Amino acid sequence: MALKKVFQKYLSNIFISIVQQGNEWFIHSKVVQNGILRDKFSKNFDAKEYESIPVKMQEYLENLQVEYNFAYLALFLDSMGQGAINGTAGTDFGKNSVDIKSVTHFDINKSWSVYASFIDINWAKKLFTNVGLDFIYSPFMVKYSLIKKSKFKEKPILYMLNHQDSITISVFDNGNLLFGAYFKTTTDENLSSGEEDWENVEEEEGIENITELDNMSGDIGELDELDDLEDLNDIESLDSEESSNFEDISSEDGSLGHFEDDTVEDSDLELFGRDILIYKYLTSSLQEFYKNPLYKSSFIDTIVIYDGYEISSELIGMIEDELLMDIEMNKIDISETICNMARQEVLL
């Protein structure tokens, strides 16, 4: 294996990140040879079907796998059955109402754990069965890699990863995870195959070549997979609103006025509704962290946001004014981050 790595770095290696955003698959690729970035490019495909990936997308990925000496496909896992907890033992999972026998899990630095339901992992493997997957990355690990690059602070900080379809919230104190939560920001309920017989899914022996790990973090635990997952969160979704055309409105004592060419765009309404939802999830997470004796809570005065989509200035102002918290904004590219993580694991 070590000898292979010696020669591999001199050949072409392509790292392909696969991220679903709304109704599109975003495919981002980076070609590395002899430690040098030779090329990078992106392509989008329709993602309205949940039972399979588009034929053209499959052909595109297959062609990349043939064209380069080494090809690695990394999927961003964006489904409900996942989370992160403080602790690594079965009792720790039990305290957090997670059945350890129902999830794929591994520990980070022997202090905290990331997990995903076997159902979700199985769905991802089935979706990409014709091309294969080399890595499946939890949003918690994506965020963790970003935090480490900026170095941990010696006080509790709330970190939020903003993806188009979800937000991931974590509280870290100098590298130790105190709290983790994952929320969907879309109304889509078809996050995995709805026809899967959850009760009769058979246990697998393991995942070949599909890992959620970060070599930079040190020790990683073994992956265990079984067949089900308890519901983690009941998410209240907001229905998308359509823009309205405002007509003149009159009252008995005169005109109340009207909006001239100030019709609200659909995208603005959707973003506003999404901001309200994010604020709701943020405040509920803080309440849970402070009030639940399960968590070793400490006062938090700073939020670090890794923004991979769009956050409005109104939401920022609401957090600063209502929650009296300082905000540090970092605009990031999730696809780029995933490519870098896969490269780190393979070549470094």
PyMOL commands that set and color helices and strands:
alter all, ss='L'
color gray80, all
select helices_A, chain A and resi 2-8+55-67+90-95+100-102+118-127+139-150+198-200+215-217+266-291+313-322+334-347
alter helices_A, ss='H'
color red, helices_A
select strands_A, chain A and resi 13-21+24-33+36-46+70-76+82-86+103-108+112-117+135-137+156-163+166-173+176-184+250-251+254-255+302-307+326-331
alter strands_A, ss='S'
color yellow, strands_A
deselect
rebuild
show_as cartoon
